Amino acid sequence: MYIIAVYDVNVDRVAKMLKLFRRYLTWVQNSVFEGELTKAQYAQLKQEAEALMDPAEDSVIVWHVRAESYFERETLGEEPGETGRFL
């Protein structure tokens, strides 16, 4: 499944959340990530994110897209994130 995820977390947890999401997805802009994940990878990301979060003040929003080919993304201005994933 193709995932688009954004998070808004307390400044004390931003670095840890960034590191976590970069392990699974491609960084697009600030707290925005996208990429292809298996169901198992998504479940692991979700579990790790929930362990880092304080549900009283943090949030993560995830959009599930069937495949990257089902949507079109347009960027105005400079692309601030990575242009691709390197293994």
Steps between C-alpha positions, in 0.01 A plus 500: 500500500614855434504722810499876548561589865530821698569549866474782750685416819646687795842650429654254751402208272550650152852360445399149606187505283698632202756222537224239526307617193817532290570130561173407328404781261644774281514844658303752292484817709540578871275239665364351176599157367390266222585158368405140433465272805384146553227442757763363739725805456205732556398311815856528632521873419165559667605307813829688530335839440236433765776407747670838443184711510317665784140456380392803703713739293635322189337381179584300190276503192538229235338479158493157337515505122466184292811583298710803416362487146150587630589858585692788351729716710600848395762709676511878471841645573802304610460137604628506860502123563689210352455428132515125548591222737847354498568164659 
